Amino acid sequence: MSQAFTSVKEQEEHLLCRSYSRYPLAVARGKGARLQDVDGKEYVDLLAGIAVAALGHCHGELCEAVSAASRELWHVSNLFYQQPQLDLARLLLSTTHHGKAFFCNSGAEANEACIKLARRYMRKVKQRDACEIISLSGCFHGRTLAALAVTKRESLSDGFGPLPEGFKQAAAGDLRALREAVTPATAAVLIEVVQGEGGIVPLEADYLRGVEALCREKDILFMCDEVQCGMCRTGKFWAFQNFGLKPDVISVAKALANGLPMGAMLATDEAAKGFVAGSHATTFGGGALTSAVAAKTVEIMLRDHLDDRAAALGGRLKRQLEDLQRRLPGKIREVRGLGLMIGIELVEDGQKIWQDMLREGYICNLCQGTTLRLLPPLIIDQTDLDGFVRTLEKLLR
Ligand SMILES: Cc1ncc(COP(=O)(O)O)c(C=O)c1O
């Protein structure tokens, strides 16, 4: 451990709440898909701030957008009309069938907005006393109390109870279990098309279509959490678009402003009737500065066809990894994913490989103990992905 790293680590121990277990790496700066630590060592970033820096670090046009917006207007609150929020909404809604946006600050908040909208829509618009939200096993929807309640993972909610009521879970992939879970008290089903924190688990196309059809049959809302899998990552602008789905409501965050905190809920015009003035609010949501940066992010994603790029690079990477799995079946159990959202499930505990990859200069994430999770910037070079595969093979052998 270098002196520079030790100094950062020691300061943190005095200053911050113990709520994170950090990687042994103190990052000083970033450019594109590369990060540099406090000792000047360079890394290929295959995590992008957990699917946030989709355009890479310190993207030139975004730096200019921040700078220009910072001289116009930062924040006035949602008491006022302001154009940057509308410009962002127009651009974002142009990518989807949804008609209305609500802006907030994070993925958990976007899911809170979805949950509140679903409940209020059922009660006030449909005149049904339906408040239950059904999620799927293996999901992750955030760390606020309602997001924990919908996520239903003991290890995350330990010590935090009581959690809000009205949340149920069905086994992912099992349509019959979902059908049995739906009752007259159900307001909505909330799913991730590709489960991210659960270890990159794409749900089957037939199952996804079955979930949507069940929601239509039961006249309940179909909601997709696109916080991690949205915004070009899976090869379409939105992950649900890979399967021709039309969710009533989606939650968005992470890549939306490429690193500035910003979340959103997008709803169809019909579902959006669940909110009226005063129903829901947040001080910072859709602030002028973050909106300007998010609008530029979306503009670049559309202009540079980053959905197609994610599909092409991710498809090639997945084939390379599947090939590696065929050659090393005793080391790799499964390669899963869509676009540039890929999980490599190892046969044995992944801690050592993950650490060795970091030492070799490749940053990825280990989830569920055995899965290496790759969420690289969508602008990453082919050569960096090839280097990752070569290094992984070397270490596995
Ligand atoms: C699918 C999904 N939903 C929600 C969240 C929570 O987002 P945030 O950490 O911005 O609250 C995450 C975070 O990892 C996520 O992956």
The ligand as a Tripos MOL2 file, in Angstrom:
@<TRIPOS>MOLECULE
LIG
   16    16     1     0     0
SMALL
NO_CHARGES

@<TRIPOS>ATOM
      1 C1        -31.7660   -1.6060  -10.8100 C.3       1 LIG1
      2 C2        -31.4570   -0.5910   -9.7740 C.ar      1 LIG1
      3 N1        -32.4490    0.1230   -9.2370 N.ar      1 LIG1
      4 C3        -32.2230    1.0560   -8.3130 C.ar      1 LIG1
      5 C4        -30.9570    1.3190   -7.8480 C.ar      1 LIG1
      6 C5        -30.7230    2.3600   -6.7890 C.3       1 LIG1
      7 O1        -30.1460    3.4770   -7.3740 O.3       1 LIG1
      8 P1        -29.4540    4.5800   -6.4500 P.3       1 LIG1
      9 O2        -28.2480    3.9630   -5.8530 O.co2     1 LIG1
     10 O3        -29.1390    5.7070   -7.4080 O.co2     1 LIG1
     11 O4        -30.4510    4.9800   -5.4240 O.co2     1 LIG1
     12 C6        -29.8860    0.6040   -8.3810 C.ar      1 LIG1
     13 C7        -28.5150    0.8320   -7.9010 C.2       1 LIG1
     14 O5        -27.6120    0.0660   -8.0880 O.2       1 LIG1
     15 C8        -30.1390   -0.3860   -9.3620 C.ar      1 LIG1
     16 O6        -29.1490   -1.1070   -9.8970 O.3       1 LIG1
@<TRIPOS>BOND
     1     1     2 1
     2     2     3 ar
     3     2    15 ar
     4     3     4 ar
     5     4     5 ar
     6     5     6 1
     7     5    12 ar
     8     6     7 1
     9     7     8 1
    10     8     9 2
    11     8    10 1
    12     8    11 1
    13    12    13 1
    14    12    15 ar
    15    13    14 2
    16    15    16 1
@<TRIPOS>SUBSTRUCTURE
     1 LIG1         1 GROUP 0 **** ****
